[in-house]
């Protein structure tokens, strides 16, 4: 759904669930069936290509499953519910304190290397 350039420039963009949220909610609500990408896009009134990207990302997180041209919610419904709950809590925390500033995070975050990387270099 297009927005006016004034809305775009001012940052007053429509607020609502993201496409991945809509996809997972749709599949969770209709867990007795599997759908094509086009059927999901029509069901949530979003662009088919955008839905395709969301499907790929949700599948990589094991929240949905894919067979042929059909998509369905993952069999592990507890995993799906837990992921959704975590997402909601994260959103509320971001709203409460403005989120994590990337510069502050980089300054305070520990070294990102995995312990096995330093062991491998010592074995050298």
Secondary structure as a PSIPRED ss2 file (coil, helix, strand):
# PSIPRED VFORMAT (PSIPRED V4.0)

   1 X C   1.000  0.000  0.000
   2 X C   1.000  0.000  0.000
   3 X C   1.000  0.000  0.000
   4 X C   1.000  0.000  0.000
   5 X H   0.000  1.000  0.000
   6 X H   0.000  1.000  0.000
   7 X H   0.000  1.000  0.000
   8 X H   0.000  1.000  0.000
   9 X H   0.000  1.000  0.000
  10 X H   0.000  1.000  0.000
  11 X C   1.000  0.000  0.000
  12 X C   1.000  0.000  0.000
  13 X C   1.000  0.000  0.000
  14 X C   1.000  0.000  0.000
  15 X C   1.000  0.000  0.000
  16 X C   1.000  0.000  0.000
  17 X C   1.000  0.000  0.000
  18 X C   1.000  0.000  0.000
  19 X H   0.000  1.000  0.000
  20 X H   0.000  1.000  0.000
  21 X H   0.000  1.000  0.000
  22 X H   0.000  1.000  0.000
  23 X H   0.000  1.000  0.000
  24 X H   0.000  1.000  0.000
  25 X H   0.000  1.000  0.000
  26 X H   0.000  1.000  0.000
  27 X H   0.000  1.000  0.000
  28 X H   0.000  1.000  0.000
  29 X H   0.000  1.000  0.000
  30 X C   1.000  0.000  0.000
  31 X C   1.000  0.000  0.000
  32 X C   1.000  0.000  0.000
  33 X C   1.000  0.000  0.000
  34 X C   1.000  0.000  0.000
  35 X E   0.000  0.000  1.000
  36 X E   0.000  0.000  1.000
  37 X H   0.000  1.000  0.000
  38 X H   0.000  1.000  0.000
  39 X H   0.000  1.000  0.000
  40 X H   0.000  1.000  0.000
  41 X H   0.000  1.000  0.000
  42 X H   0.000  1.000  0.000
  43 X H   0.000  1.000  0.000
  44 X H   0.000  1.000  0.000
  45 X C   1.000  0.000  0.000
  46 X C   1.000  0.000  0.000
  47 X C   1.000  0.000  0.000
  48 X H   0.000  1.000  0.000
  49 X H   0.000  1.000  0.000
  50 X H   0.000  1.000  0.000
  51 X H   0.000  1.000  0.000
  52 X H   0.000  1.000  0.000
  53 X H   0.000  1.000  0.000
  54 X H   0.000  1.000  0.000
  55 X H   0.000  1.000  0.000
  56 X H   0.000  1.000  0.000
  57 X H   0.000  1.000  0.000
  58 X H   0.000  1.000  0.000
  59 X H   0.000  1.000  0.000
  60 X H   0.000  1.000  0.000
  61 X C   1.000  0.000  0.000
  62 X C   1.000  0.000  0.000
  63 X C   1.000  0.000  0.000
  64 X E   0.000  0.000  1.000
  65 X E   0.000  0.000  1.000
  66 X E   0.000  0.000  1.000
  67 X E   0.000  0.000  1.000
  68 X C   1.000  0.000  0.000
  69 X C   1.000  0.000  0.000
  70 X E   0.000  0.000  1.000
  71 X E   0.000  0.000  1.000
  72 X E   0.000  0.000  1.000
  73 X E   0.000  0.000  1.000
  74 X C   1.000  0.000  0.000
  75 X C   1.000  0.000  0.000
  76 X C   1.000  0.000  0.000
  77 X H   0.000  1.000  0.000
  78 X H   0.000  1.000  0.000
  79 X H   0.000  1.000  0.000
  80 X H   0.000  1.000  0.000
  81 X H   0.000  1.000  0.000
  82 X H   0.000  1.000  0.000
  83 X H   0.000  1.000  0.000
  84 X H   0.000  1.000  0.000
  85 X H   0.000  1.000  0.000
  86 X H   0.000  1.000  0.000
  87 X H   0.000  1.000  0.000
  88 X H   0.000  1.000  0.000
  89 X H   0.000  1.000  0.000
  90 X H   0.000  1.000  0.000
  91 X H   0.000  1.000  0.000
  92 X H   0.000  1.000  0.000
  93 X H   0.000  1.000  0.000
  94 X H   0.000  1.000  0.000
  95 X H   0.000  1.000  0.000
  96 X H   0.000  1.000  0.000
  97 X H   0.000  1.000  0.000
  98 X C   1.000  0.000  0.000
  99 X C   1.000  0.000  0.000
 100 X C   1.000  0.000  0.000
 101 X C   1.000  0.000  0.000
 102 X H   0.000  1.000  0.000
 103 X H   0.000  1.000  0.000
 104 X H   0.000  1.000  0.000
 105 X H   0.000  1.000  0.000
 106 X H   0.000  1.000  0.000
 107 X H   0.000  1.000  0.000
 108 X H   0.000  1.000  0.000
 109 X C   1.000  0.000  0.000
 110 X C   1.000  0.000  0.000
 111 X C   1.000  0.000  0.000
 112 X C   1.000  0.000  0.000
 113 X C   1.000  0.000  0.000
 114 X C   1.000  0.000  0.000
 115 X H   0.000  1.000  0.000
 116 X H   0.000  1.000  0.000
 117 X H   0.000  1.000  0.000
 118 X H   0.000  1.000  0.000
 119 X H   0.000  1.000  0.000
 120 X H   0.000  1.000  0.000
 121 X H   0.000  1.000  0.000
 122 X H   0.000  1.000  0.000
 123 X H   0.000  1.000  0.000
 124 X C   1.000  0.000  0.000
